[in-house]
């Protein structure tokens, strides 16, 4: 198993994360969204300053595998998992799981009773597997294209309480 290290987002990461975002949308979402939809979605990273600002305004974590950026995720406010993207070649290696777990724990530490995510069609099964429940279907307009997603919510075990408590706490 490959070791995954998490670290805080640095402004110098912005260009690499924008590239990762575009690659993730283009390749990993290709079965669920049309080429026009993926292009409209990936255009969210077209303006580097705007994308960097979005990353910096949230608590953004970067996942590293063998010294290279493999994914990132951000927590907006105390309870909204705003972005979660991995390199296509890092898919199914535990990168998304490590990022989601860390942000869920941080949300709990911030006092959030639950975490929510607007999950793409591609990501919804991942979130469902983590215990998220579908609350509503959404259709959003991006770059002239309509994209579907699902608002999903996961109840946390309590403020600051880890999801997998040590045996002494069970």
N, C-alpha and C positions, 0 to 999 in steps of 0.2 A: 504494500500500500504506500502511496506517495504521501509524504508529509506536506501538510497545508499550513502555512503561516498566515496570520491575519495582522494587518497593520492599518493605522489611520490613513486616510486619503491625504495626499500632499498636492499642492497646486501644480507641481511639476508632472503629476500623473495625468493631467487633463487630456492631453493629446492621445496618449496610449489608451485611456479608458474610452475616449470617443471612438477610436478605431475598434476596440474590443466590442463596444456597444453595436456598432454597425455590422461587424462580422457575425455577432451573435444573432441579431435580428435577421440578417440575410440568410444565414445557413440553418440555424436551429428552428426558425419559424416557417421555413419554406413549405412544410406540409400543411400548415394551418392558415396561411395568409397568401394572397396573390402577390406577384412581383410588384405591382403598383402599390399595394398596401404596405409591403415591407419597405419600399423606397420612401413612402410618406412617413412611416414610423422612424426609419433610420435618419431621416432629415432632422430629427430632434437634436442630433449632434452636429449638424452642419455649421452652426455658429459656435465656434470654440469658446468664446467668452461666455455666451449664455449657458452652454453646457457646463463649463467649469464653475459658473456661479451656482447652478443647480446642485452640483456635487458638493460645493463648499457650504451651502446653506443647510445641508442635512448632515447627519452623522453618517459619513461614508467610510466603509471599510474596504480594503483591498486585499484580495487573496493572492498569496505568492506560492508558487510551486517551483522548486529547484531554482529559486532566485528570480523567476520571471512572473509577471502579472498574469494570473489565470482567471480572475473574475473580480467583481465588485458588487456591493450592495449598499443601499442607503436607507436610513431610518429618518423619516420626516416627522417632526414633532416628537411626541413620545410613543406613538402607537401605529404609525403608518409605514409599512415596508414599501418604499417608493420605487426603488429600482433593484433588480437582482439579475445580473448578466454574467455569463461565463464564456470563455473562448470555446468555440466549437470543439477543438481538440481536447478540451478539459471537461467536456460534458460527461456525466456519469462517473466522475472520479472523486466525488465527495465535496467538491468546491462549493457548489450551491448550498449543500447541507451545512457545511461549516459556517458559511456566511449567514444563512437564515437562523441557525441556532444562536450565533453570537448576537444578532440583532434582536431576537426574541428575548434573550436574557437581559440585554440592555433595556429593552422596553419594560420588562418586569421590574428592573432596578429603578426605572424612572416612575414607577407606580402605575403603569398601564395595566388594566385588568384583562386586556385583549390586544391582539395585533391584527391589523387588517392589511390586505393587499388587493390591488386591482390586477388580477392575474390574466395574462394572455391565454389564448386557447392552448398554446404550447406549454405554458407553465402551470396551468390549473391542476393537472394530475400530480405534479411535484408537490404543490401546496396541499392538495387533498391527502396525499401520503403523509404529510406532516401534521395532520389533524385539523386543517382549516376546513370550514364549512362554507359552502356557496350561499351567499345572501341575496345577490341580485345580478342579473345579466345587464350589461351595458353596451351601448354602441356609441363610439366617440368618433368625431370628425378630426382627422389629422391630414394636413396637406391635401385637402380635397378628396380624401378617401375615408370611407367608413370602416372602422375596425371594431370587432367585438372583444369584450373581456368580461371577466366575472369578479365582482367584489366578494372576497372571501375573508372570513374572520376565524381567528384561533383564540380560544380562551386560554389565558395564562394561568399557571398554578398559584399565582399570588405574587405580590410585589417582592422582587428580589429573591424569590425562591427558584432555584434551578429546576429545569424540567426533569432531570435525572438526578434527584438528590442523593448524596452519599448514603450508604447503607445505614449509618447512624441516625439519619433523619427519616427513614422509611418505617 
